[in-house]
Amino acid sequence: MFQTASRYPEHLVQPMREELTSLGVQELRNREEVERLMQDKDGTTLIIINSVCGCAAGNARPAIKMVMNQEVVPNRMVTVFAGVDMEAVASARSFISGYPPSSPSMALFKDGQLVYMLPRHKIEGRSPQEIADDLIKAFEVHCN
């Protein structure tokens, strides 16, 4: 059904995973974990589609670090890794309708509905602070 082989060696990806998991972001590694998460439609969930690319390293992951201690944040923050955990990413993307697949990207759900999307083209070339500011505004609108 889905490709399951990783495009990248795990020992190279692990530090990139840990940049988010060390902050308390829950990692989802397969389709079942994503589907189980999305069955809980109460509250807010941010899905971060992580990536090995430079804009994930220099922009997206640092922006997540900046927003973690804000007063208003989603109930759940989770991540899937593009190019690595293929089933998890495909499942996460199946809930993001109306946007082409991109990584890195971030999707905010409220009560099971997509309410905010930050695709790659709004991450690439922008500073972590600009991205964090966008996320903080989205959290203030949708996570109260």
C-alpha positions as CSV (number, residue, x, y, z in Angstrom):
1,M,0.0,0.0,0.0
2,F,2.6,2.6,1.1
3,Q,6.4,2.6,0.7
4,T,7.9,1.7,4.0
5,A,11.7,1.8,3.2
6,S,13.4,4.9,4.5
7,R,15.3,7.1,2.1
8,Y,17.8,8.1,4.8
9,P,19.9,6.1,7.3
10,E,18.4,6.1,10.8
11,H,21.7,7.2,12.4
12,L,21.6,10.4,10.3
13,V,17.9,11.1,11.0
14,Q,17.9,10.5,14.7
15,P,19.4,13.9,15.8
16,M,16.7,15.6,13.6
17,R,14.0,13.6,15.3
18,E,15.4,14.4,18.7
19,E,15.3,18.1,18.0
20,L,11.5,17.9,18.3
21,T,11.0,14.9,20.7
22,S,13.4,16.5,23.2
23,L,11.0,19.4,23.3
24,G,8.1,17.1,24.2
25,V,6.7,16.7,20.7
26,Q,5.3,13.2,20.3
27,E,6.7,11.2,17.4
28,L,4.3,9.1,15.3
29,R,6.1,6.4,13.2
30,N,3.3,4.5,11.5
31,R,-0.2,4.8,10.0
32,E,-1.9,3.3,13.0
33,E,-0.4,5.8,15.4
34,V,-1.6,8.7,13.2
35,E,-5.1,7.3,12.7
36,R,-5.4,6.7,16.5
37,L,-4.4,10.3,17.1
38,M,-6.8,11.7,14.6
39,Q,-9.7,9.7,16.0
40,D,-9.5,11.9,19.1
41,K,-11.3,15.0,17.7
42,D,-11.5,16.9,21.0
43,G,-9.2,19.9,21.3
44,T,-6.3,21.0,19.1
45,T,-3.5,19.1,17.5
46,L,-0.4,20.4,15.6
47,I,1.1,17.9,13.1
48,I,4.6,18.8,12.2
49,I,5.9,17.1,9.0
50,N,9.6,17.0,9.7
51,S,12.3,16.8,7.0
52,V,16.0,16.5,6.5
53,C,16.1,19.6,4.3
54,G,17.9,22.8,5.3
55,C,14.6,24.8,5.8
56,A,13.5,22.2,8.4
57,A,16.9,22.5,10.2
58,G,17.3,26.2,10.0
59,N,13.7,27.4,10.0
60,A,11.0,25.0,11.0
61,R,12.5,23.1,14.0
62,P,13.9,26.3,15.6
63,A,10.4,27.9,15.2
64,I,8.8,25.0,17.1
65,K,11.4,25.4,19.8
66,M,10.4,29.1,20.1
67,V,6.7,28.4,20.5
68,M,6.9,25.6,23.0
69,N,6.8,27.8,26.1
70,Q,4.0,30.1,25.0
71,E,1.0,30.4,27.2
72,V,-1.4,29.2,24.4
73,V,-0.3,26.0,22.6
74,P,-2.2,23.1,21.0
75,N,-3.4,20.3,23.3
76,R,-1.2,17.9,21.3
77,M,1.9,18.5,19.2
78,V,3.1,15.5,17.1
79,T,5.6,14.9,14.3
80,V,6.0,12.5,11.4
81,F,9.2,12.4,9.4
82,A,9.0,12.8,5.6
83,G,11.3,10.4,3.6
84,V,11.6,8.2,6.6
85,D,8.3,7.1,8.1
86,M,6.4,6.8,4.9
87,E,3.2,5.3,6.2
88,A,2.9,7.9,9.0
89,V,3.5,10.8,6.6
90,A,1.0,9.5,4.0
91,S,-1.6,9.0,6.7
92,A,-1.0,12.5,8.2
93,R,-1.2,14.0,4.7
94,S,-4.5,12.3,4.1
95,F,-6.1,14.6,6.7
96,I,-4.6,17.7,5.1
97,S,-7.0,18.3,2.3
98,G,-6.7,21.2,-0.1
99,Y,-2.9,21.5,0.1
100,P,-0.2,19.7,-2.0
101,P,2.2,17.5,0.0
102,S,5.1,19.5,1.3
103,S,7.8,19.1,3.9
104,P,8.5,20.6,6.2
105,S,5.0,21.7,6.9
106,M,2.7,22.2,9.9
107,A,-1.0,21.6,10.1
108,L,-3.2,22.7,13.0
109,F,-6.5,20.8,13.7
110,K,-9.3,21.9,16.0
111,D,-11.9,19.3,16.9
112,G,-10.7,17.1,14.0
113,Q,-10.9,19.9,11.4
114,L,-7.9,21.5,9.6
115,V,-8.0,25.2,10.7
116,Y,-4.5,26.4,9.8
117,M,-1.7,25.3,7.4
118,L,1.9,26.3,7.2
119,P,3.2,24.7,4.0
120,R,6.9,24.6,3.0
121,H,6.6,27.7,0.8
122,K,5.7,29.7,3.9
123,I,8.7,28.2,5.8
124,E,11.5,28.2,3.3
125,G,13.4,31.5,3.2
126,R,11.7,32.9,6.3
127,S,13.3,33.3,9.8
128,P,12.4,31.0,12.6
129,Q,11.0,34.1,14.5
130,E,8.6,34.9,11.6
131,I,7.4,31.3,11.5
132,A,7.0,31.2,15.2
133,D,5.0,34.5,15.1
134,D,2.7,32.9,12.5
135,L,2.2,29.9,14.7
136,I,1.6,31.9,17.9
137,K,-1.1,33.9,16.1
138,A,-2.7,30.7,14.9
139,F,-2.6,29.2,18.4
140,E,-4.2,32.4,19.9
141,V,-7.0,32.2,17.4
142,H,-7.7,28.4,17.5
143,C,-6.3,27.0,20.7
144,N,-8.3,29.0,23.3
